[in-house]
């Protein structure tokens, strides 16, 4: 694309954004003037419904909450065909996300995009219970009262996982005086892909005057839109699809072939789930609400594509599938002791993910390194061997391409207790205590199919010692080692570990009316968090090492291979602890203070200062090539400070406009780093400071039968100072961050040469578009007994960088800005509705993120682009009884 075309697109996006932002203001001025003539804007009957939120742990109008909150009602979610997290994020301008598909996505607010660490930066709640984590489950959006998105640090009321913001899913609760049920049936199709559909239903049953039950269930299938095309003899970067295993001898090569699994539209999603909520009022003013939610989702294939292969096409050589099942049981008790309001919320969440992932391009990368990596690629298949001892001859290699399989269990227990002072007091305070326990069991294998069944493998660094063929005798120079390098099952490199988290906190937030229209809000949270990890991570040599591994059954150094089925029978001992447990703990506080002025009953101005935190964590020591083991310091906790000024206004009852301007300071950014010369996984370090300047708004305008809604966010997020790289210090035998760094200079002794400055002062933070917004225009009308609507919506965002490290980002490349359009319409009569919709009507291929199979420096040639949903259309029919 030429510079002129790029500039033209930028100008068009800018004009569209400006028009979206300014047009409602101009129209609103006219509406306001007309209303004022009728006797004052505050006297007008509201045409826009009031939105009630519980962002501050009490129910109040969104227009009275002195923080930036966006709430999407059940009607708005249905209008925009929101089914899960990826659909939801498109409607939240301050939120971006990255991931590899459903159940493997992580959200971010306002450009605060960490690339490392053990905690998430965004809180993720189902009602009062956190499901916060990296790669959150895809909560199905149906029979919800609303979804709330709270921008900025929410550390006072929501804790460690809410550094940058919080997303809350609020379910519909049972009704004591009404029996009702309904269903919705949908058929849909991706324009370039296959057919899907879903069936959803709910029921509300009063059991007695004090008891009721509400249930929801659904089943869904999403058709795929990415094709796994047959390999055409070339890899995506133009190289031959033949692995040469270190030389050009045809006898020592292996041709990649995906014909057995090639399939069109292979990234399908199948899921089903239910939610059951009870309500019991044992006494006046008391409510007991038990609830169980369960979902099971299977997402096949990749949700990114490789433009070098083709539009929405990839070359995968092994199965990719994420099997994700979870349930959450929770119990809420709400009542009054005297004039005191009390709430107890208890939750237990269990999740199991079983993941398969093609990892062929990792093998392709190592094959390109040539001699020195032969023990990773040359495995002798027993089906091609004959003889024994000195007469052993092997004539066949095992397919060396790698795949990933893992089984992860997550268990979380949460208890929170809150108490609020009586309404008769001159001020109100909500105080409470919070406890959270989480265990994550990791069982991951970077594996090669059949590796545990091989006869032998070539010696490390040996190369192909017999160019004439593969008849390699064991006795002739010891060129083949009998046995297998598999650590456990077919895993060449495995991780078997338990991670345990504890979070405890005491918190309080209060409000005091200085004058009838001026209110002060203040809050504080004292926290203590600790994290432990115990287990094994490594290859065969790591397990056999008599210095760094412990055989648990015999309490001796060096483990026996293959490892037994029972977990944690081999432990890494380089955690620098006598019990082989890595530990990190931290305590501290976060706080907030806000001042809001209710200028009139419908107009408020507020100023908000708040802080948030994300705990640090433990780094394992790393092995440095030709040196030995090097220690690594823990990484520090992140701190985010937010300065925000906002307005919340309603004009004439038909125009609502809310906006916030903010400045955020982000300190000790957690960032994953691959250290030059290190073998195995990288470390997490702190990349210094960053700052964010931003503005976000949302607006609704009602003009007769037309409703115009718009929301948007601009974020200018960049480093505030140089991000100095990490290097091995031979004197201290530790991996440390450079105390100072110079642009253009390299780390002494690094191989390959590593820049001292990973990212310079002013470098843009990754994965967050500078501007993102959406605007919809809806027309409602009546035809006799029918009501009908037609709606059009535009979604738009600018491009984004993909990695904080400038060198890595140049390899990946930036994503470009895009604009897409959605259209929908429907009719309603009596108790039934029928709607049709088309999303991304013109099938624009907007890219959200890019990703690689291994370190960007090595695998950028096989990167994948993750697009927005392609053209998607369908019809929906529902009834209510």
Secondary structure in CASP SS format (residue, H / E / C, confidence):
PFRMAT SS
TARGET T0000
AUTHOR 0000-0000-0000
METHOD secondary structure of the structure
MODEL  1
X C 1.00
X C 1.00
X H 1.00
X H 1.00
X H 1.00
X H 1.00
X H 1.00
X H 1.00
X H 1.00
X H 1.00
X H 1.00
X H 1.00
X H 1.00
X H 1.00
X H 1.00
X H 1.00
X H 1.00
X H 1.00
X H 1.00
X H 1.00
X H 1.00
X H 1.00
X H 1.00
X H 1.00
X H 1.00
X H 1.00
X H 1.00
X H 1.00
X H 1.00
X H 1.00
X H 1.00
X H 1.00
X H 1.00
X H 1.00
X H 1.00
X H 1.00
X H 1.00
X C 1.00
X C 1.00
X C 1.00
X H 1.00
X H 1.00
X H 1.00
X C 1.00
X C 1.00
X C 1.00
X C 1.00
X C 1.00
X C 1.00
X C 1.00
X C 1.00
X E 1.00
X E 1.00
X C 1.00
X C 1.00
X C 1.00
X C 1.00
X C 1.00
X C 1.00
X E 1.00
X E 1.00
X H 1.00
X H 1.00
X H 1.00
X C 1.00
X C 1.00
X C 1.00
X C 1.00
X E 1.00
X E 1.00
X E 1.00
X E 1.00
X E 1.00
X H 1.00
X H 1.00
X H 1.00
X H 1.00
X H 1.00
X H 1.00
X C 1.00
X C 1.00
X C 1.00
X C 1.00
X C 1.00
X H 1.00
X H 1.00
X H 1.00
X H 1.00
X H 1.00
X H 1.00
X C 1.00
X C 1.00
X C 1.00
X C 1.00
X E 1.00
X E 1.00
X E 1.00
X E 1.00
X E 1.00
X C 1.00
X C 1.00
X C 1.00
X C 1.00
X C 1.00
X E 1.00
X E 1.00
X E 1.00
X E 1.00
X E 1.00
X C 1.00
X C 1.00
X E 1.00
X C 1.00
X C 1.00
X E 1.00
X C 1.00
X C 1.00
X C 1.00
X C 1.00
X C 1.00
X C 1.00
X E 1.00
X E 1.00
X E 1.00
X E 1.00
X E 1.00
X C 1.00
X C 1.00
X E 1.00
X E 1.00
X C 1.00
X C 1.00
X C 1.00
X C 1.00
X C 1.00
X E 1.00
X C 1.00
X C 1.00
X C 1.00
X C 1.00
X C 1.00
X C 1.00
X C 1.00
X E 1.00
X E 1.00
X E 1.00
X E 1.00
X E 1.00
X E 1.00
X E 1.00
X E 1.00
X C 1.00
X C 1.00
X C 1.00
X C 1.00
X C 1.00
X C 1.00
X C 1.00
X C 1.00
X C 1.00
X C 1.00
X C 1.00
X C 1.00
X C 1.00
X E 1.00
X E 1.00
X E 1.00
X E 1.00
X E 1.00
X E 1.00
X E 1.00
X C 1.00
X C 1.00
X C 1.00
X C 1.00
X C 1.00
X C 1.00
X C 1.00
X C 1.00
X E 1.00
X E 1.00
X E 1.00
X E 1.00
X E 1.00
X E 1.00
X E 1.00
X E 1.00
X E 1.00
X E 1.00
X E 1.00
X C 1.00
X C 1.00
X C 1.00
X C 1.00
X E 1.00
X E 1.00
X E 1.00
X E 1.00
X E 1.00
X E 1.00
X E 1.00
X E 1.00
X E 1.00
X E 1.00
X E 1.00
X E 1.00
X C 1.00
X C 1.00
X C 1.00
X C 1.00
X E 1.00
X E 1.00
X E 1.00
X E 1.00
X E 1.00
X E 1.00
X E 1.00
X E 1.00
X E 1.00
X E 1.00
X E 1.00
X E 1.00
X C 1.00
X C 1.00
X C 1.00
X C 1.00
X E 1.00
X E 1.00
X C 1.00
X C 1.00
X C 1.00
X C 1.00
X C 1.00
X E 1.00
X C 1.00
X C 1.00
X C 1.00
X C 1.00
X C 1.00
X E 1.00
X C 1.00
X E 1.00
X E 1.00
X C 1.00
X C 1.00
X C 1.00
X C 1.00
X C 1.00
X C 1.00
X H 1.00
X H 1.00
X H 1.00
X C 1.00
X E 1.00
X E 1.00
X C 1.00
X C 1.00
X C 1.00
X C 1.00
X C 1.00
X C 1.00
X C 1.00
X E 1.00
X C 1.00
X C 1.00
X C 1.00
X C 1.00
X C 1.00
X E 1.00
X E 1.00
X E 1.00
X E 1.00
X E 1.00
X E 1.00
X E 1.00
X E 1.00
X E 1.00
X E 1.00
X E 1.00
X E 1.00
X C 1.00
X C 1.00
X C 1.00
X C 1.00
X C 1.00
X C 1.00
X E 1.00
X E 1.00
X E 1.00
X E 1.00
X E 1.00
X E 1.00
X E 1.00
X E 1.00
X E 1.00
X E 1.00
X E 1.00
X E 1.00
X E 1.00
X E 1.00
X C 1.00
X C 1.00
X C 1.00
X C 1.00
X E 1.00
X C 1.00
X C 1.00
X C 1.00
X C 1.00
X C 1.00
X C 1.00
X C 1.00
X E 1.00
X E 1.00
X C 1.00
X C 1.00
X C 1.00
X C 1.00
X C 1.00
X C 1.00
X E 1.00
X E 1.00
X E 1.00
X E 1.00
X E 1.00
X E 1.00
X E 1.00
X E 1.00
X E 1.00
X E 1.00
X E 1.00
X E 1.00
X E 1.00
X E 1.00
X E 1.00
X E 1.00
X E 1.00
X C 1.00
X C 1.00
X E 1.00
X E 1.00
X E 1.00
X E 1.00
X E 1.00
X E 1.00
X E 1.00
X E 1.00
X E 1.00
X E 1.00
X E 1.00
X E 1.00
X E 1.00
X E 1.00
X E 1.00
X E 1.00
X E 1.00
X E 1.00
X E 1.00
X C 1.00
X H 1.00
X H 1.00
X H 1.00
X H 1.00
X H 1.00
X H 1.00
X H 1.00
X H 1.00
X C 1.00
X C 1.00
X C 1.00
X C 1.00
X C 1.00
X C 1.00
X H 1.00
X H 1.00
X H 1.00
X H 1.00
X C 1.00
X E 1.00
X E 1.00
X C 1.00
X H 1.00
X H 1.00
X H 1.00
X E 1.00
X E 1.00
X C 1.00
X C 1.00
X H 1.00
X H 1.00
X H 1.00
X C 1.00
X E 1.00
X E 1.00
X C 1.00
X C 1.00
X E 1.00
X C 1.00
X C 1.00
X C 1.00
X C 1.00
X C 1.00
X E 1.00
X E 1.00
X E 1.00
X E 1.00
X E 1.00
X E 1.00
X E 1.00
X E 1.00
X E 1.00
X E 1.00
X E 1.00
X E 1.00
X E 1.00
X E 1.00
X E 1.00
X E 1.00
X E 1.00
X E 1.00
X C 1.00
X C 1.00
X C 1.00
X C 1.00
X C 1.00
X C 1.00
X E 1.00
X E 1.00
X E 1.00
X E 1.00
X E 1.00
X E 1.00
X E 1.00
X E 1.00
X E 1.00
X E 1.00
X E 1.00
X E 1.00
X E 1.00
X E 1.00
X E 1.00
X E 1.00
X E 1.00
X E 1.00
X E 1.00
X E 1.00
X E 1.00
X C 1.00
X C 1.00
X C 1.00
X H 1.00
X H 1.00
X H 1.00
X C 1.00
X C 1.00
X E 1.00
X E 1.00
X E 1.00
X C 1.00
X C 1.00
X C 1.00
X C 1.00
X C 1.00
X C 1.00
X C 1.00
X C 1.00
X C 1.00
X C 1.00
X C 1.00
X C 1.00
X E 1.00
X C 1.00
X C 1.00
X C 1.00
X C 1.00
X C 1.00
X C 1.00
X C 1.00
X C 1.00
X E 1.00
X E 1.00
X E 1.00
X C 1.00
X C 1.00
X C 1.00
X C 1.00
X C 1.00
X E 1.00
X C 1.00
X C 1.00
X E 1.00
X E 1.00
X E 1.00
X E 1.00
X E 1.00
X E 1.00
X E 1.00
X E 1.00
X E 1.00
X E 1.00
X E 1.00
X E 1.00
X E 1.00
X E 1.00
X E 1.00
X E 1.00
X E 1.00
X E 1.00
X E 1.00
X E 1.00
X E 1.00
X E 1.00
X E 1.00
X E 1.00
X E 1.00
X C 1.00
X C 1.00
X E 1.00
X E 1.00
X E 1.00
X E 1.00
X E 1.00
X E 1.00
X E 1.00
X E 1.00
X E 1.00
X E 1.00
X E 1.00
X E 1.00
X E 1.00
X E 1.00
X E 1.00
X E 1.00
X E 1.00
X E 1.00
X E 1.00
X E 1.00
X E 1.00
X C 1.00
X H 1.00
X H 1.00
X H 1.00
X H 1.00
X H 1.00
X C 1.00
X C 1.00
X C 1.00
X C 1.00
X E 1.00
X E 1.00
X E 1.00
X C 1.00
X C 1.00
X C 1.00
X C 1.00
X E 1.00
X E 1.00
X C 1.00
X C 1.00
X C 1.00
X C 1.00
X C 1.00
X C 1.00
X C 1.00
X C 1.00
X C 1.00
X C 1.00
X C 1.00
X C 1.00
X E 1.00
X E 1.00
X E 1.00
X C 1.00
X C 1.00
X C 1.00
X C 1.00
X C 1.00
X C 1.00
X C 1.00
X C 1.00
X C 1.00
X E 1.00
X E 1.00
X E 1.00
X E 1.00
X E 1.00
X E 1.00
X E 1.00
X E 1.00
X E 1.00
X E 1.00
X E 1.00
X E 1.00
X E 1.00
X E 1.00
X E 1.00
X E 1.00
X E 1.00
X E 1.00
X E 1.00
X C 1.00
X C 1.00
X E 1.00
X E 1.00
X E 1.00
X E 1.00
X E 1.00
X E 1.00
X E 1.00
X E 1.00
X E 1.00
X E 1.00
X E 1.00
X E 1.00
X C 1.00
X C 1.00
X E 1.00
X C 1.00
X C 1.00
X C 1.00
X C 1.00
X E 1.00
X E 1.00
X E 1.00
X C 1.00
X C 1.00
X C 1.00
X E 1.00
X E 1.00
X E 1.00
X E 1.00
X E 1.00
X C 1.00
X C 1.00
X E 1.00
X C 1.00
X C 1.00
X E 1.00
X E 1.00
X E 1.00
X E 1.00
X E 1.00
X E 1.00
X E 1.00
X E 1.00
X E 1.00
X E 1.00
X E 1.00
X E 1.00
X E 1.00
X E 1.00
X C 1.00
X C 1.00
X C 1.00
X E 1.00
X E 1.00
X E 1.00
X E 1.00
X E 1.00
X E 1.00
X E 1.00
X E 1.00
X E 1.00
X E 1.00
X E 1.00
X E 1.00
X E 1.00
X C 1.00
X C 1.00
X E 1.00
X E 1.00
X E 1.00
X E 1.00
X C 1.00
X C 1.00
X C 1.00
X C 1.00
X E 1.00
X E 1.00
X C 1.00
X C 1.00
X C 1.00
X E 1.00
X E 1.00
X E 1.00
X E 1.00
X C 1.00
X C 1.00
X E 1.00
X E 1.00
X E 1.00
X E 1.00
X E 1.00
X E 1.00
X E 1.00
X E 1.00
X E 1.00
X E 1.00
X E 1.00
X E 1.00
X E 1.00
X E 1.00
X E 1.00
X C 1.00
X C 1.00
X E 1.00
X E 1.00
X E 1.00
X E 1.00
X E 1.00
X E 1.00
X E 1.00
X E 1.00
X E 1.00
X E 1.00
X E 1.00
X E 1.00
X E 1.00
X E 1.00
X C 1.00
X C 1.00
X C 1.00
X E 1.00
X E 1.00
X C 1.00
X E 1.00
X E 1.00
X E 1.00
X E 1.00
X C 1.00
X C 1.00
X C 1.00
X C 1.00
X E 1.00
X E 1.00
X E 1.00
X E 1.00
X C 1.00
X C 1.00
X C 1.00
X C 1.00
X C 1.00
X C 1.00
X C 1.00
X C 1.00
X E 1.00
X C 1.00
X C 1.00
X C 1.00
X C 1.00
X C 1.00
X C 1.00
X C 1.00
X C 1.00
X E 1.00
X C 1.00
X E 1.00
X E 1.00
X E 1.00
X C 1.00
X C 1.00
X C 1.00
X C 1.00
X E 1.00
X C 1.00
X C 1.00
X C 1.00
X C 1.00
X C 1.00
X C 1.00
X E 1.00
X E 1.00
X E 1.00
X E 1.00
X E 1.00
X E 1.00
X E 1.00
X E 1.00
X E 1.00
X E 1.00
X E 1.00
X E 1.00
X E 1.00
X C 1.00
X C 1.00
X E 1.00
X E 1.00
X E 1.00
X E 1.00
X E 1.00
X E 1.00
X E 1.00
X E 1.00
X E 1.00
X E 1.00
X E 1.00
X E 1.00
X C 1.00
X C 1.00
X E 1.00
X C 1.00
X C 1.00
X C 1.00
X C 1.00
X C 1.00
X H 1.00
X H 1.00
X H 1.00
X H 1.00
X H 1.00
X H 1.00
X H 1.00
X C 1.00
X C 1.00
X E 1.00
X C 1.00
X C 1.00
X E 1.00
X E 1.00
X E 1.00
X E 1.00
X E 1.00
X E 1.00
X E 1.00
X E 1.00
X E 1.00
X E 1.00
X E 1.00
X E 1.00
X C 1.00
X C 1.00
X E 1.00
X E 1.00
X E 1.00
X E 1.00
X E 1.00
X E 1.00
X E 1.00
X E 1.00
X C 1.00
X C 1.00
X C 1.00
X C 1.00
X C 1.00
X C 1.00
X C 1.00
X E 1.00
X E 1.00
X E 1.00
X E 1.00
X E 1.00
X C 1.00
X C 1.00
X C 1.00
X C 1.00
X H 1.00
X H 1.00
X H 1.00
X H 1.00
X H 1.00
X H 1.00
X H 1.00
X C 1.00
X E 1.00
X E 1.00
X E 1.00
X E 1.00
X C 1.00
X C 1.00
X C 1.00
X C 1.00
X E 1.00
X E 1.00
X E 1.00
X E 1.00
X E 1.00
X E 1.00
X E 1.00
X E 1.00
X E 1.00
X C 1.00
END
